[in-house]
Amino acid sequence: MTSEEVKMRYSFAMCAFSRMYGVRAVNASETIHKFCHKWSESGEQTPTGTLVEVNFYFKDRWDVWGGRV
């Protein structure tokens, strides 16, 4: 994966969290930044579907390993 792909995946994940929790809360959360960075470098497939489905995908991932970043 190129550095550009990692950046795009990171931004994609951050957008989902911003839609769910608001931009200020997400920007202030170091753990969400770490989570998104970790996910962006992972081999997990980028979710597709509606914005709601994408948001739930990231919410589910956060519930599983977000607190252990």
N, C-alpha and C positions, 0 to 999 in steps of 0.2 A: 504494500500500500504506500502510495506517495505521500509526502508531507501535505500536499494540496488536498488530497482525499481525506486525510486525518482532520485538517482544518474544517472542511465542509461537513464532515460527520459531527465534529464537536459543535459547530454552529447549529446544525440540525437538532441535536439533542438539547442544546441550550434554549432554542426556540420553543421546543415542546414544554420544558419546565417553566419558561417565561409565560406561556399561555396558561399554564395551570396555576402558578403561584404569583405571577406578576414580576415585572422586570426588576424592580428594586430589591425584592426579596431574593431573587435568584442571583443577582449581581453581588449581593452581600453574603451569600452562602459559599463558604470555601469548600464545603463537602459536595455541593452540587457541581462546582467547577471541577473538582477532582473526579467525581463520578463520570461526568461527561467526557473528560479527558481519557479516563480509563476505558470507557465504552468506545470512544472514537478510535482507539488503537486496537480494540478487540476484533476478533474475526466474526463477530455476530453480524448477521445480515441486517441491512438497513430496513426498517419497517416500511410497509406500504399501506395504502388505504386512506381513509378520511383522517382529518386532523384529530378527531375524537379517538379513532383507533390508534393513531400514532401516540397520542398523549397517554392512553391506557397502557400501551406497550412500555413506555418509559416509566410510568407509575409502577407497573408490575416489576420491572427490573430494579427500580429504586427500593421497593419493598423487600426484594430478595437480597441484594447486595449493596445497597446504597449506604447503609450505616457502617459498613465494613471497609470503606474506602481508605 
